[in-house]
Amino acid sequence: MPKKVETKLPTDLLKYENEAIAEGNIIVCGVDEAGRGPLAGPVFAAAVVLHKGQIIEGANDSKKLSEKKREALFDVIISQAADYCIASVDESTIDEINILQATYLAMSRAVEGLKNKPDICLIDGNRKPPQIEIPCRTIVKGDALSMSIACASILAKVSRDRFMLELDRQYPQYHFAKHKGYGTQLHIEMLRACGASPVHRKSFLKKIDGIPAYKG
């Protein structure tokens, strides 16, 4: 007999939301970020509140979805979610306070930007942003385990990618449209040829040799 393959039912993605509601929380918010690792551009975060029992079909960890699928889901999420907010922290602030603190700040801005204050936040990862004063539950790999976090992951990723396309038009020499600011071979070659632009994270470039002054 063929081996039985267990599949993950979509309702499994509501486990953490349903647990939070069962504990008496009314507004449950999922939070995730995008862009911690790139050499350029802001870090983005999103907060999403779904209606009770709501499933956004196809939503999952944004890194597991194609760009076309993410773009389509972005429009579905912002039109159907009960509430959402997208926030960012720019590269100069990242250099000033470090990427971890900048990520916390982006997450807290996203939560603060919601129309109604959540009763609890489900945070992707294993650390709670200290700026968020309401109760939080951290979930490792939450973007693949929680529907609201998965939706936040998609909003943050698509928003950042779109922003990087804008930067590509301003700084075409770096080819941001191709690598979205990540440290690819092409990106590093362009850094060495053109220098670090105003939108590069200078603190991220210290270990890369041969970067000249910005040539404009």
JOBELMO-V859222 format. One record per residue. RES is the residue in one letter. PHI is phi in degrees with one decimal (* if undefined). D_CENTER is the distance of its C-alpha to the mean C-alpha in Angstrom with 1 decimal. Layout:
RES:PHI:D_CENTER + RES:PHI:D_CENTER
This chain:
M:*:43.0 + P:-66.2:39.5 + K:-67.5:37.0 + K:-70.6:35.1 + V:-105.4:31.3 + E:-86.0:29.3 + T:-109.4:26.4 + K:-86.2:23.5 + L:-71.9:24.2 + P:-55.1:21.5 + T:-65.7:22.8 + D:-58.5:21.7 + L:-72.7:18.1 + L:-104.0:19.6 + K:-54.9:21.2 + Y:-71.4:19.2 + E:-63.9:19.2 + N:-66.3:22.9 + E:-63.5:23.6 + A:-64.6:22.2 + I:-65.7:24.3 + A:-63.1:27.3 + E:-83.0:27.1 + G:106.0:27.6 + N:-80.1:24.2 + I:-96.1:24.1 + I:-102.2:20.6 + V:-110.6:17.9 + C:-115.9:14.3 + G:-99.0:11.2 + V:-133.1:8.3 + D:-150.6:4.9 + E:-126.0:2.6 + A:-146.4:2.7 + G:99.8:6.5 + R:-73.2:8.4 + G:-90.6:11.2 + P:-62.6:12.3 + L:-89.2:15.6 + A:-145.2:15.0 + G:84.2:13.1 + P:-75.3:10.7 + V:-100.5:7.6 + F:-112.3:5.4 + A:-144.4:4.6 + A:-137.6:6.3 + A:-123.7:9.4 + V:-131.7:11.5 + V:-113.9:15.2 + L:-99.5:17.1 + H:-67.7:20.9 + K:-55.8:22.8 + G:78.5:23.0 + Q:-75.2:20.7 + I:-116.1:19.5 + I:-94.9:17.4 + E:-59.1:19.2 + G:94.1:17.3 + A:-68.7:13.9 + N:-162.3:12.5 + D:-48.7:10.0 + S:-58.3:8.5 + K:-69.5:9.9 + K:-92.9:13.2 + L:-107.3:13.5 + S:-71.4:15.3 + E:-58.4:14.1 + K:-62.2:16.8 + K:-67.0:15.8 + R:-59.8:12.2 + E:-61.6:13.9 + A:-65.5:16.5 + L:-67.6:14.3 + F:-53.4:12.4 + D:-65.6:15.9 + V:-65.4:17.0 + I:-62.9:14.3 + I:-69.4:14.9 + S:-88.5:18.6 + Q:-110.6:19.1 + A:-66.1:16.9 + A:-68.3:18.9 + D:-166.0:16.5 + Y:-159.4:13.1 + C:-151.9:11.7 + I:-119.5:9.1 + A:-137.5:9.5 + S:-148.5:9.4 + V:-132.4:11.7 + D:-77.6:13.8 + E:-66.3:15.2 + S:-68.2:18.5 + T:-70.2:17.1 + I:-56.9:15.2 + D:-64.0:18.6 + E:-76.7:20.3 + I:-114.6:18.6 + N:84.9:16.8 + I:-67.5:13.1 + L:-63.8:13.1 + Q:-66.3:14.5 + A:-66.8:12.4 + T:-65.0:9.2 + Y:-56.9:11.5 + L:-64.8:12.6 + A:-62.6:9.4 + M:-62.9:8.9 + S:-65.9:12.7 + R:-64.5:12.8 + A:-64.1:10.7 + V:-65.3:13.1 + E:-65.6:16.0 + G:-83.4:15.5 + L:-67.9:16.1 + K:-64.5:19.7 + N:-123.0:20.9 + K:-66.3:20.2 + P:-69.7:18.9 + D:-85.4:21.3 + I:-156.0:18.8 + C:-113.2:15.0 + L:-99.0:13.7 + I:-108.2:11.2 + D:-69.3:9.6 + G:112.8:11.7 + N:-122.9:15.1 + R:-132.0:14.9 + K:-88.7:15.1 + P:-60.8:14.2 + P:-63.9:17.8 + Q:-73.6:17.4 + I:-85.6:16.7 + E:-87.6:20.3 + I:-77.4:20.2 + P:-57.6:20.4 + C:-132.8:17.3 + R:-126.7:17.2 + T:-87.7:15.1 + I:-134.2:14.6 + V:-65.2:14.4 + K:59.3:12.7 + G:-61.4:12.0 + D:-67.5:9.7 + A:-107.9:13.1 + L:-120.3:15.3 + S:-128.5:14.3 + M:-61.9:14.2 + S:-70.1:12.5 + I:-68.4:9.6 + A:-58.5:9.6 + C:-65.9:9.7 + A:-63.4:6.8 + S:-58.9:4.8 + I:-67.6:7.0 + L:-61.5:7.0 + A:-66.6:3.7 + K:-65.0:4.9 + V:-64.7:8.3 + S:-61.5:8.4 + R:-67.9:7.8 + D:-59.9:10.2 + R:-64.8:12.5 + F:-63.6:12.6 + M:-67.7:13.5 + L:-66.9:16.2 + E:-64.5:17.6 + L:-65.3:17.9 + D:-62.7:19.6 + R:-71.6:22.2 + Q:-79.7:22.8 + Y:-129.8:22.9 + P:-62.3:24.0 + Q:-64.7:25.6 + Y:-94.7:22.4 + H:59.6:21.3 + F:-59.1:17.6 + A:-62.7:17.6 + K:-83.7:18.4 + H:-118.2:16.1 + K:57.0:13.3 + G:93.7:14.4 + Y:-70.9:14.4 + G:-82.0:17.7 + T:-74.5:19.6 + Q:-60.3:23.4 + L:-60.4:23.6 + H:-61.8:21.3 + I:-65.5:23.4 + E:-61.2:26.5 + M:-70.8:25.6 + L:-61.9:24.8 + R:-70.2:28.3 + A:-86.3:29.9 + C:-115.0:28.4 + G:84.7:27.3 + A:-84.2:24.1 + S:-77.6:23.2 + P:-62.3:22.3 + V:-98.5:18.5 + H:-83.9:18.5 + R:-85.0:17.5 + K:-62.2:21.1 + S:-68.5:20.5 + F:-86.9:18.8 + L:-100.4:21.8 + K:-64.5:24.5 + K:-94.2:25.0 + I:-102.6:25.4 + D:-79.8:29.1 + G:79.5:30.7 + I:-94.6:28.4 + P:-80.1:30.8 + A:-65.5:30.6 + Y:-59.7:28.7 + K:-99.3:31.0 + G:71.8:29.6
